[in-house]
Amino acid sequence: MSPAGPASPPPPPSAAARVADRARTRMAEWRSDVHDAGPLVRLLASTQFAFNIGFFAVVPYLAVHLGQTLGLAGWLVGLVLGLRTFSQQGLFAVGGALTDRFGVRPVVLTGCVLRAAGFAWLAVAQATAGVIASVLLIGFAAALFSPAVETEAARQAVGYERRTGRPRTRVLGLFSAAGQAGTLIGPVLGSLLLLGGFRTACLAGAALFMLVWFGHLRLLPEEPPRPDGPAPGPQRPQGRPSGLLDRRFLGLCAAYSSYLVAYNQLYLALPQEVERATGSQAALGWLLALASAFYLIVQMPLLNWASRRLTRRGAVRAGLLLIAVGFVGAAVLLPVEAAGGLLPSVAFVLLLTAGQALVVPTARAWLPDLVADRRLGLANGTMSSVAGLAVLACGAPAGALLSAPGAVPWLVLAVLPLLGCLAAPGRPEVRRGGS
């Protein structure tokens, strides 16, 4: 009998098997991050999830309610939406300063109560003054809740980085992903609640915010733990943290502002484009759900790639560039009738979402290196406040611009994130693990 020949090598795994292996690896990494982040981060992430469900069940449909149900002019709709964003983002500095002064718990609890009251008021408001007042209350409530939660999440992310040596963006990515999961469910829930009318959606949102209040009342500690110990070598801060007038901090504020103005077009430009393409708003909720689902899919791979390949400045600029390409892509695809005329909207949503997945966690991760910990709440709030002012300033002009036919509005809007790329602060300190 002749000796057996050498054993043949095993066949290479199929493409499906490789995808399944990568999915299992990412799921294991995700479980590890969730466990190592600690119970407080899990609480903050879960309440961000619930908060976004209530918010996005109502706000994406606000423009249509104002324009069609209440009959407001296009410029006034744009102004009201800008006021909502300003009263939220623009007053984040107030919420951040109150968080530094009084701590997370009282600010979060107050914000939840005010948000519930604002949505209940919006449910019954008919006059323009009442609508504006209720929208301002809704925004101010978030100006209390969100900076408190985001500041504490950033603080805990620094502690995670010091304990594990992994980039802090992994924790902030989990926090953002929880919010996006709420954003995924909220618009779909809102489209169902709207079968009972806009008032039903508002009252359901108010009820959910009271549930969030009760959860924080029971579970949020009076004094959350603070990170201690030195940061690992690759994530050393950029020298001594500076004040709020430091040019790097101001540059980050400018870059983040350009992102937020672009993101606000999900509630101004996108609804109008969907109406133009399909004659109704039926697809809007599904497009926003697509944005959230896509965010959940791409965020951690994008952040992991950025942490290995890019500085923080590079990650922010890459995200803003993707957003600019989204506006240009929508302009180019306007004549295309495929996908029921929704192809421009889909391209815009996907590219905007990919850019958001890079910009938001990276900007939040950068802040603790630019300011002292005792001023982190104020810095976090100030960055959002500056961005809210930008949205307010651009709200009415953008609303008027969108009345122009064709691709011109989308091309003009593409300039904003490109300006943000130029504003992103230079001399970043990290090229590995620091995005």
Buried (B, 14 or more C-beta within 10 A) or exposed (E): EEEEEEEEEEEEEEEEEEEEEEEEEEEEBBEEBBEBBBEBBBBBBBBBBBBBBBBBBBBBBBBBBBBEEBEBEBBBBBBBBBBBBBBBBBBBBBBBBBBBEEBBBBBBBBBBBBBBBBBBBBBEBEEBEEBBBBBBBBBBBBBBBBBBBBBBBBBBBBBBBBBBEBBBBBBBBBBBBBBBBBBBBBBBBBBBBBEEEBBBBBBBBBEBBBBBBEBBEEEBEEEBEEBEEEBBEBBEBBEEBBEBEBEBBBBBBBBBBBBBBBBBBBBBBBBBBBBBBBEEBEBBBBBBBBBBBBBBBBBBEBBBBBBEEBBBBBBBBBBBBBBBBBBBBBBBBBEEEEBEBBBBBBBBBBBBBBBBBBBBBBBBBBBBBBBEBEBBBBBBBBBBBBBBBBBBBBBBEBBBBBEEEEBEBBBBBBEBBBBBBEBBBEEBBBBEBBB
